[in-house]
């Protein structure tokens, strides 16, 4: 089962830093193009990151206040239907 606090340190490993930066660059491009993106859309464009590492990358970008999540599917999280956009400044 996914746990951000347990997976987060993996993002900072040398071999995953480049993956995370490429992931962030793809997120920024999708947001520039569409103003939002879905987790499924990015999953197909970034297949080299495994599921938990990809989930941690989303959570890290939320933590850094670069993106925000718009929708969670009723009845619990469906990781393929998450919708994100650039975080609006308050």
N, C-alpha and C positions, 0 to 999 in steps of 0.2 A: 504494500500500500504506500502511496506517495506521501512523503512528509517533507515539506520545504526546508525545515531546519536541519534535517539530516542530509538532504541533497545539496543544499546551498554550497557547502565547502567544495563540492566537485566542480562548480563553476570556476573556481579560482585556481584549479590545477593547470599547470602549463599547457597540457594537451587540449584543454577545454576553453582556454581564454580566446583563442582564434575563432573557435566555433561560436562562442557567445557574441563576439564582436560582429561576425558575419550575420548571426541571427538578428542582432540589433539593427544592423544596416538594412536587412530585408524588411524588418518591421517599419523602419523609417520610410523606405521606398513605398511600401504598401499604403501607409498613412498619407503620404504626399499625393499618391495617385487617387485613393478612394476615400480618404478621411477616416477610414476604419479598416479592420481586417478580422477575419475569423481564425480561430485556432486550426481548423481543418485546412483552410487555404494555406497557411504558413507551414503546416505539417507536410504538405505535398511539395512545397518549395524548399524545404530544409530537411530532407530525409536523413541526413547524416547524424543528427542528434537523436539519441534514444528518448523514449517517452518521458521518463522522470527528469532527465536533464533539460528537455524542452519545457516541461512544466515549471521547473525551477527558473529557467530563463524568463518566462512570462512573469513569474512572481518577483524576480529580481528587478525587472523593468518597472513593475508596479511600485516596488519598494523605493526605487530611485526616482519615482514620480515622473517617469517618461511616458507611461501609458496608464490608462484606467480601463477597467472592465465595465462593459455596459449591461451585460445580461448573463444570468445563470439560468439554466433550464429548470423549470419547476420540478420539484421532487428530488433535487440534488444536483450535483455538478455533473454535467456531461462534457468531458474534456474536448470533444470534437465540435461543440457548438458554442464555445466561448467567443464573445465579441469584444474587441478592444478598440480604443481610439487614443489619440494623443491626449494626455491629461490637460484639462483646462485649468488655467491659473485662476485662483479664487481671489 
